[in-house]
Amino acid sequence: MLTIYDDDLNPVGELPRAQAHGTQHWHRVVHVWLYGTFRREKCVFLQKRAAQKKTYPGFYDAGTTGHISAGETPEQAALREVREEVGLALQAQDLTELGQCREDEAGDREVATVFLARASAQDFAPGEEVEGMIAMPLGRFESLVRREKDGAAARTLSGERVFLTRDKLCRHPESALLAIRALQAIKEE
């Protein structure tokens, strides 16, 4: 069950997930942007959504995303989603909350709490919702998000080169820009 909200984000009830989508009510989600050093570059780790996903199958997305269940905090949801989707056992202190943003796309009205967390490529163990992970250097990722380029090179975590086109990237521009700004402020490690 998801808590649903009015336009002022006052809770107005609970609905099953399938019913919450397509209503005029808002519901809450988390976006967890994962980053780390990969091949000596600061990179954003993106998940490739599994082919059987109902929405955006085969698209690339934030490290993890997911709904906040009724009674769950954004932090609890973020830790659960990171564990379920990409197999990382993060703790609350590993998450940095960056803020919130609203997305209203085709009747799917979401308020995302955006987090950033450091990860190591060798620690990923994607679950059934994720086909795999890629590492994209921060500058290339920013050029895609800002729509300066139509595509950019990245690598699978095994080192295979892939080319990600903007049309295969799930659109979370405000969320992604929060992550980019935060990552630009982090000194190289």
Protein Blocks (a to p, Z undefined) as FASTA:
>chain_A
ZZdddfkopafbdcdfklmgopabdcddddddddddeehiacdddddddfklmbhghiac
dfbdcdddehiafklmmmmmmmmmnopacdfklpccfbdcdddeehiacddddddddddf
klpccdfkbgbdcdddfklmmmmmnopafbdcdddfkopacdddfklgccdfklmmmmmm
mmmmpccZZ
